[in-house]
């Protein structure tokens, strides 16, 4: 396989090499004024400096059958952001050399993630980003002040969905991000009783809201339900993550193969040898802010906001 170099950090400019940690089960710490956490990377078929394949038990797990790569992150956002404004995906520094038939790949991307937005044909800085809460195939949310302690990271067992505490991050649809704390309190004790006629209204309202909460919980119990529920911006804007929210994710798929060569394999037998089209520029997986509408650029022409963390895959200087 091509010799790859893996980097990670709070931003592309601050990323450092972590190739020695890939497939080791050991995390790399990330810290900035925006985000604090850890990242662990697994790539099937990765070779070390001596050309030896570095194996990991991760790829032998029954629930990860067929997976060829994984980017796992656990951390917290140090400033409050709605789930609609926390994006994840790929960004590039210069135009891409897209292969013939790339429209099939774009359709596949849209199929597995209907919330994806992109401009991969950009003549400046191509990108493809989705709301993190809806694009992640595996996501856990927990509160730091919860009685349940955080598990070791990366965990010895595969990360699977657990959003049982996500209601703690909900705000009322009429509230702003700044009023989320008081709204969370009201949501946790909704439908408190009053007296007389108002008490009857309170009971009816409590029943309706209780039914809505049960329906929402049923939808969120599985990854497909979570991703479907947060397909709409309205639902994403009702969730706010801050310093007390721990987000644990595993972005893992099998459509990229790294051995014996770098290739993209899609359903239906469509395959691309990416080494024929890869011009060597770094492929960045980034978690970043959504660019506010009408906000212009960052001064560097980017169509996205500040970066929380990133993982970068690039070719070694000595190449193939």
C-alpha positions in Angstrom: 0.0 0.0 0.0 1.1 3.6 -0.4 3.1 4.9 2.6 0.8 7.2 4.5 1.5 9.9 7.1 -1.2 10.6 9.7 -1.5 13.9 11.6 -3.9 15.2 14.1 -4.5 18.4 16.1 -6.8 21.3 16.9 -6.3 22.8 13.4 -4.5 21.9 10.2 -1.7 24.4 11.1 -1.3 22.9 14.6 -1.5 19.2 13.5 1.4 16.9 14.5 2.4 13.4 13.2 0.6 10.5 15.0 1.4 7.6 12.6 3.1 5.8 15.4 -0.2 5.7 17.3 -2.4 4.5 14.5 -3.8 1.0 15.2 -2.1 1.0 18.7 -5.2 1.7 20.7 -3.5 4.8 22.2 -5.0 8.2 21.8 -3.6 11.6 20.9 -4.7 14.5 23.1 -6.1 17.6 21.5 -6.5 20.9 23.3 -7.4 24.5 22.3 -9.6 27.3 23.4 -12.4 25.7 21.4 -12.1 21.9 22.1 -10.6 19.5 24.5 -10.4 15.8 23.8 -8.6 12.8 22.4 -8.5 11.1 19.0 -7.6 7.5 18.0 -7.1 6.4 14.4 -7.3 2.9 12.9 -6.4 2.1 9.3 -6.5 -1.5 8.0 -3.4 -2.5 6.1 -1.3 0.5 7.3 2.5 -0.2 7.1 5.1 1.1 9.4 8.5 2.7 8.5 9.9 -0.8 7.9 7.1 -1.7 5.5 5.5 -4.1 8.0 1.7 -4.2 8.3 0.5 -2.9 11.7 -2.5 -4.9 12.7 -5.3 -4.1 15.1 -7.9 -6.3 16.8 -10.4 -3.5 16.0 -10.9 -4.9 12.5 -11.5 -8.4 13.7 -14.5 -7.4 15.8 -17.8 -8.9 14.6 -19.6 -5.5 14.7 -16.8 -4.0 12.6 -16.8 -6.6 9.9 -15.9 -5.0 6.5 -14.7 -1.7 8.1 -11.3 -0.5 6.7 -10.8 2.7 8.7 -11.9 4.4 11.8 -11.5 7.9 13.3 -12.6 7.9 17.0 -12.9 11.1 19.0 -14.0 11.8 22.5 -14.1 15.4 23.9 -16.1 18.5 24.7 -16.7 21.8 23.1 -15.5 24.6 25.4 -18.0 27.1 24.0 -21.7 26.5 23.4 -22.7 25.6 19.9 -26.0 24.3 18.5 -25.8 20.8 16.9 -26.6 22.5 13.6 -23.4 24.5 13.7 -21.0 21.7 14.5 -19.9 20.2 11.1 -17.8 17.2 10.2 -16.3 16.2 6.8 -13.5 16.9 4.4 -11.8 20.1 3.4 -9.0 20.7 0.8 -6.5 23.4 0.0 -6.7 23.3 -3.8 -9.0 22.0 -6.6 -9.5 18.3 -6.9 -8.8 16.1 -9.9 -12.1 14.3 -10.0 -12.2 11.1 -12.0 -14.7 10.2 -14.7 -17.8 8.7 -13.0 -17.3 10.7 -9.8 -21.0 11.6 -10.0 -21.7 8.0 -8.8 -19.5 8.6 -5.8 -21.4 11.8 -5.0 -24.7 10.0 -5.2 -23.4 7.3 -2.9 -22.3 10.0 -0.4 -25.7 11.6 -0.5 -27.3 8.1 0.0 -25.4 7.3 3.2 -25.6 10.9 4.4 -28.6 13.0 3.1 -27.5 16.0 5.2 -24.2 16.4 3.4 -23.4 19.8 1.7 -20.4 20.2 -0.6 -18.6 22.0 -3.3 -16.1 19.5 -4.5 -15.8 21.1 -7.9 -14.6 24.4 -6.3 -11.8 26.1 -8.1 -10.3 27.3 -4.8 -10.9 25.1 -1.7 -13.2 22.1 -2.2 -15.2 20.8 0.7 -17.8 18.3 1.8 -19.4 18.8 5.3 -22.4 17.5 7.3 -23.8 18.2 10.8 -21.8 16.0 13.1 -24.9 14.8 15.0 -26.5 13.4 11.9 -23.5 12.2 9.9 -21.7 10.1 12.5 -22.5 6.4 12.2 -21.7 5.9 15.9 -22.2 8.6 18.6 -22.4 8.7 22.4 -23.5 11.8 24.4 -23.0 12.1 28.2 -22.9 14.8 30.8 -19.8 15.4 32.9 -22.0 15.9 36.0 -23.6 12.5 35.3 -23.2 9.8 38.0 -21.8 7.6 35.2 -18.0 8.0 34.9 -16.4 8.3 31.4 -15.1 5.1 30.0 -11.5 4.6 29.0 -10.7 5.9 25.5 -10.5 4.4 23.1 -12.7 1.7 24.6 -11.9 -2.0 24.4 -15.4 -2.5 22.9 -16.7 -0.8 19.8 -18.4 2.6 20.2 -22.2 2.2 19.7 -25.0 4.8 20.0 -26.1 6.0 23.4 -28.0 9.3 23.4 -30.0 8.5 26.6 -28.7 11.8 28.1 -29.2 13.9 25.1 -32.4 15.4 26.6 -30.1 17.3 28.9 -28.8 19.3 25.9 -32.2 20.2 24.5 -33.5 23.7 24.5 -37.0 24.9 23.7 -37.6 25.8 20.1 -38.4 29.4 21.2 -35.2 29.8 23.2 -31.8 30.9 22.0 -28.5 29.2 22.6 -27.8 31.6 25.5 -31.0 30.5 27.3 -30.4 26.8 27.1 -29.5 26.3 30.7 -32.9 27.5 32.0 -34.7 25.7 29.2 -33.0 22.4 30.1 -34.2 22.8 33.7 -37.8 23.4 32.5 -37.6 20.4 30.2 -36.4 18.1 33.0 -39.4 19.1 35.1 -42.0 19.9 32.5 -45.7 19.8 33.3 -45.5 20.9 37.0 -48.9 21.1 38.4 -50.7 24.2 39.4 -54.2 24.7 41.0 -57.8 24.7 39.8 -58.4 24.9 36.1 -54.7 25.6 35.3 -53.9 22.2 37.0 -56.1 20.4 34.4 -54.3 22.2 31.6 -51.0 21.3 33.1 -52.0 17.6 33.3 -53.1 17.6 29.6 -49.9 19.5 28.6 -47.8 17.0 30.6 -49.4 14.1 28.9 -48.8 15.6 25.4 -45.2 16.4 26.2 -44.7 13.0 27.8 -45.9 11.3 24.6 -43.6 13.5 22.5 -40.6 12.6 24.7 -41.4 8.9 24.4 -41.7 9.2 20.6 -38.5 11.1 20.4 -36.7 8.5 22.5 -37.9 5.7 20.4 -36.6 7.5 17.3 -33.2 8.1 18.9 -32.6 4.6 20.3 -30.9 3.4 17.1 -28.2 5.2 14.9 -30.6 5.2 12.0 -33.3 6.9 14.1 -30.8 9.5 15.4 -29.6 10.3 12.0 -33.2 10.5 10.6 -34.4 12.6 13.5 -31.6 15.1 13.1 -32.0 15.3 9.3 -33.9 18.5 9.9 -32.2 21.7 11.0 -35.0 22.5 13.4 -34.2 19.4 15.5 -30.5 20.1 15.3 -31.0 23.7 16.5 -32.9 22.3 19.6 -29.7 20.7 20.8 -26.8 22.8 22.3 -23.4 21.3 23.2 -21.1 23.0 25.7 -18.3 22.2 28.2 -20.5 19.8 30.2 -21.3 17.6 27.2 -19.0 14.8 26.3 -19.3 13.6 22.7 -17.7 10.2 21.7 -17.8 9.2 18.0 -16.5 6.5 15.7 -16.5 7.5 12.1 -15.9 4.2 10.4 -16.7 2.8 7.0 -15.4 0.2 4.5 -15.7 1.9 1.1 -12.1 3.1 1.3 -9.5 0.5 0.9 -5.8 1.2 1.7 -4.2 -2.1 0.7 -2.8 -3.2 -1.7 -3.5 0.3 -3.1 -5.7 3.2 -2.2 -9.2 2.6 -3.8 -12.8 3.6 -3.5 -15.3 0.8 -3.8 -19.0 1.5 -4.1 -22.0 -0.8 -4.2 -22.7 -2.3 -7.6 -19.1 -3.0 -8.4 -18.1 0.6 -9.1 -14.4 1.1 -8.1 -11.8 3.9 -8.5 -8.1 3.5 -8.1 -7.6 6.8 -6.2 -3.8 6.7 -6.7 -4.4 7.6 -10.3 -6.2 10.8 -9.3 -4.6 11.7 -6.0 -2.2 14.6 -6.6 -0.7 14.2 -3.2 -2.5 17.0 -1.4 -3.5 16.2 2.2 -7.0 14.8 2.9 -8.4 16.5 6.0 -11.1 15.1 8.2 -12.3 18.1 10.2 -14.8 19.0 12.8 -15.5 22.7 12.4 -18.0 25.5 12.8 -20.7 26.0 10.1 -20.0 29.3 8.3 -22.7 31.8 9.3 -24.9 32.9 6.5 -23.6 36.1 4.9 -20.4 36.0 7.1 -18.1 36.0 4.1 -14.8 34.1 4.4 -12.2 33.7 7.1 -9.8 35.8 5.1 -8.4 32.7 3.6 -11.4 32.0 1.3 -12.7 29.0 3.3 -16.4 28.2 3.2 -16.3 26.9 6.8 -15.7 28.4 10.2 -13.1 27.7 13.0 -11.8 24.2 13.4 -12.3 22.2 16.6 -10.1 19.2 15.6 -8.8 17.5 12.5 -7.1 14.3 11.3 -5.0 14.6 8.2 -3.9 11.8 5.8 -1.2 12.5 3.4 1.5 10.7 1.4 5.0 10.3 2.8 7.6 12.4 1.2 9.2 9.4 -0.4 5.8 8.5 -1.9 5.1 5.1 -3.5 
